[in-house]
Amino acid sequence: NVPLCASHADNLEGILEFLKSIGKKNVVIAESPANGSCMESFSNYGYNKFVAKYGVKLVNLDDDKFNIVHCVDEKDFQPKPCRMSNMLSDPKNNFVISAAKLKTHDLVGITLSLKNVVVGAAIKDQDGARGARNDKRLTHGGGSHGINYNLFALSAKFHPDLAVIDGYEGMEGTGPVHGTPIVQKVCIASMDWLAADRVGAELMGVDVNKIGYLKFSIDAGDRGQGDLSKIEIVGPPIKDYAKNYELPRNWEQIQSWQKPTMI
């Protein structure tokens, strides 16, 4: 029920128009929201109109088949079984597009195309069910060390094939839900999710070396291209549109991933 936090309907329609122009069918708009009703969210954000206009299917991932992967919790760093959407980890049958936004995040600093897919893939039981379980909490790893490691580790299997990051109106401050709008009028698109997120950090005026999961992914060397000097920018120079986003108030706490943890 917070439109600024979610994929804008105009961003989705731009993607759908492109897919239509190249003859792609069987398109699905899928989500597992952090809380609340998925279908109510689709209605609130104006996605329902795409069913008739483009023949898309709206899917609640909480009702979808799932795989079991393992996340860690920084309190003990023991593997915890976590249910993750089968649809978002099936490269043979599905091409995953992350329709993300430029947003700050009060746990990892910024959230872009990767986190949009990883945490969206973690499923939860229906609200109100007896003993309801939300596996998104497992992906968050109990703190700064856990969440950054989990996002990096899970990126090997859960990542977008195409990143489309909407920065027409981003969110700064206390993201990912309670931040304020910042008008920037940019969009990033890449089939290399790490390159897209690297450019996103630059457009937000954020040092990527301070974003744990992105730093891990760049250092690993097998997730994509994170070296800005090696990324081909098609369009105007980044510096012409970069802004310094207001960061979450707990920015210093977010940086604790850089310090050793005691178990």
C-alpha positions in Angstrom: 0.0 0.0 0.0 3.0 2.3 -0.5 3.3 3.0 -4.2 6.7 4.6 -4.0 8.2 1.4 -2.7 7.0 -0.8 -5.5 7.7 -1.3 -9.2 5.8 1.5 -11.0 3.1 0.4 -13.4 4.6 2.6 -16.1 7.9 0.8 -15.8 6.1 -2.6 -16.2 4.2 -1.3 -19.2 7.4 -0.2 -20.9 8.8 -3.7 -20.4 5.6 -5.3 -21.6 5.5 -3.1 -24.7 9.1 -4.2 -25.5 8.2 -7.9 -25.0 5.2 -7.5 -27.2 7.3 -5.9 -30.0 9.6 -8.9 -30.1 6.7 -11.4 -30.0 7.2 -12.8 -26.5 4.2 -14.4 -24.9 3.4 -16.3 -21.7 4.5 -13.3 -19.6 4.0 -13.4 -15.9 4.1 -10.7 -13.3 5.1 -12.4 -10.0 5.8 -11.4 -6.5 5.8 -12.6 -2.9 5.3 -9.4 -0.9 7.0 -9.0 2.5 3.5 -8.9 4.1 -0.1 -8.5 3.2 -2.0 -9.8 0.2 -0.2 -10.2 -3.1 -3.3 -9.8 -5.3 -4.4 -6.7 -3.3 -1.0 -5.2 -3.9 -1.3 -5.8 -7.6 -4.6 -4.1 -7.6 -3.3 -1.1 -5.5 -0.4 -0.6 -7.8 -2.4 -0.8 -11.1 -1.0 -4.1 -12.5 -4.5 -5.6 -13.0 -5.0 -3.7 -16.2 -2.2 -5.6 -17.9 -4.1 -8.9 -17.8 -6.5 -7.8 -20.5 -4.2 -5.4 -22.4 -1.2 -7.7 -22.7 -2.5 -11.1 -21.7 -0.2 -11.4 -18.8 -0.7 -13.7 -15.8 -0.5 -12.3 -12.2 1.1 -14.9 -9.9 1.4 -15.0 -6.1 4.8 -16.8 -5.6 3.6 -17.9 -2.1 1.3 -20.3 -4.0 4.0 -21.5 -6.4 6.2 -24.5 -6.2 9.4 -24.0 -4.2 12.9 -25.3 -3.8 14.8 -25.6 -0.5 18.1 -23.7 -0.3 20.1 -22.8 2.8 20.7 -19.4 4.4 22.9 -18.5 7.4 22.0 -16.6 10.5 24.9 -14.5 11.8 24.1 -15.6 15.4 25.4 -19.1 14.8 26.2 -19.3 11.0 24.5 -22.6 10.8 22.6 -23.4 7.6 18.9 -22.8 7.8 16.5 -24.4 5.2 14.8 -21.6 3.2 11.9 -22.0 0.7 12.6 -20.1 -2.5 10.4 -19.8 -5.6 11.0 -22.5 -8.3 9.8 -20.0 -10.9 12.7 -17.7 -10.2 15.4 -20.4 -10.3 14.5 -22.2 -13.5 16.7 -20.8 -16.3 15.7 -23.6 -18.7 12.1 -22.5 -18.7 11.9 -18.9 -17.5 13.7 -15.6 -18.3 13.6 -13.4 -15.2 13.3 -9.7 -15.5 13.8 -7.6 -12.4 11.6 -4.5 -12.5 13.4 -2.7 -9.7 13.7 0.9 -8.4 16.5 3.0 -7.2 16.0 2.8 -3.5 17.8 3.1 -0.2 17.5 0.3 2.3 17.8 0.4 6.1 19.6 -3.0 6.3 22.0 -3.0 3.3 22.2 0.6 2.2 20.7 0.3 -1.2 18.4 -2.2 -3.0 18.5 -2.6 -6.8 17.9 -5.4 -9.3 19.5 -8.3 -7.4 17.9 -7.9 -4.0 14.5 -7.4 -5.7 14.7 -10.9 -7.0 16.4 -12.7 -4.1 14.1 -11.5 -1.4 11.1 -11.7 -3.7 11.9 -15.4 -4.3 11.7 -16.3 -0.6 8.2 -17.3 0.1 5.9 -17.1 3.1 2.8 -18.8 4.4 -0.5 -17.0 4.1 -1.0 -14.4 6.7 -3.1 -15.5 9.6 -2.4 -19.2 9.1 -1.6 -21.2 12.3 2.1 -21.4 12.7 2.6 -19.1 9.7 6.2 -18.9 8.6 8.0 -16.2 6.6 11.2 -17.4 5.0 12.2 -13.8 3.9 13.4 -13.4 7.5 15.9 -16.2 6.9 17.3 -14.4 3.8 17.9 -11.4 6.1 20.4 -13.4 8.1 19.8 -11.8 11.5 21.9 -8.8 10.9 24.3 -6.9 8.7 26.8 -9.8 8.2 24.1 -12.4 7.6 22.0 -10.5 5.0 25.0 -9.4 2.9 26.4 -12.9 2.9 23.1 -14.4 2.0 22.4 -12.0 -0.8 25.8 -12.7 -2.3 25.5 -16.5 -1.9 22.0 -16.7 -3.2 22.9 -14.5 -6.2 24.6 -17.5 -7.9 21.1 -19.1 -8.4 18.6 -16.3 -7.9 19.4 -13.3 -10.1 17.7 -11.5 -13.0 18.5 -12.4 -16.6 17.6 -8.8 -17.4 17.8 -5.9 -15.0 15.5 -2.9 -15.6 15.9 -0.3 -12.8 13.5 2.6 -12.7 15.0 5.8 -11.5 12.4 8.2 -12.8 11.4 8.7 -9.2 13.6 7.0 -6.7 13.4 6.6 -2.9 15.9 8.1 -0.5 16.2 8.2 3.2 14.6 5.4 5.2 14.0 2.9 2.4 12.8 0.4 1.3 9.3 1.5 2.4 9.4 4.7 4.5 11.7 6.8 2.4 10.9 10.0 0.4 10.8 10.6 -3.3 13.7 11.9 -5.3 13.1 12.8 -9.0 16.0 11.7 -11.2 14.4 10.7 -14.5 16.8 7.8 -15.3 16.5 4.2 -16.2 19.1 1.4 -16.3 18.8 -1.7 -18.4 21.3 -4.5 -18.7 21.5 -8.3 -19.1 24.4 -8.1 -16.6 22.6 -7.6 -13.3 25.9 -6.7 -11.4 26.8 -4.1 -14.0 23.3 -2.6 -13.7 23.5 -2.5 -9.9 27.0 -1.0 -10.1 25.8 1.8 -12.3 22.8 2.2 -10.0 25.0 2.8 -7.0 27.0 5.4 -8.9 23.8 7.2 -9.9 22.7 7.3 -6.3 26.1 8.7 -5.2 26.9 5.7 -3.1 30.3 4.1 -2.7 29.7 0.5 -3.9 32.6 -0.7 -1.6 30.3 0.1 1.3 27.5 -2.1 0.0 28.4 -5.5 1.4 26.6 -7.9 -1.0 27.7 -5.9 -4.1 31.3 -5.7 -2.9 31.3 -9.5 -2.3 29.8 -10.1 -5.8 32.4 -7.8 -7.4 35.3 -9.4 -5.5 34.1 -13.0 -6.4 34.7 -12.2 -10.1 32.0 -14.6 -11.4 28.8 -12.8 -10.9 29.1 -10.1 -13.6 31.0 -7.0 -14.4 31.4 -4.7 -11.4 34.4 -2.6 -12.7 32.8 0.7 -13.8 35.7 1.3 -16.2 34.8 -1.9 -18.1 31.1 -1.3 -18.3 29.9 0.2 -21.6 27.5 3.0 -20.9 25.0 3.5 -23.8 23.5 6.9 -23.3 24.6 10.1 -21.5 27.5 10.0 -19.0 26.5 8.9 -15.5 27.9 12.1 -14.0 25.3 14.1 -15.8 22.4 12.4 -13.9 24.0 11.3 -10.6 22.5 12.5 -7.4 23.6 12.1 -3.8 20.7 10.2 -2.2 20.0 10.8 1.5 21.1 7.6 3.2 19.2 5.8 6.0 19.8 7.3 9.4 21.4 4.0 10.6 24.1 4.2 7.8 26.9 3.6 10.3 25.2 0.6 11.7 24.7 -0.8 8.2 28.5 -0.6 7.7 29.0 -3.1 10.5 29.4 -5.9 7.9 32.9 -4.6 7.4 33.9 -5.4 11.0 34.6 -8.9 12.3 31.8 -10.7 14.1 32.1 -12.7 17.2 30.2 -16.0 17.5 
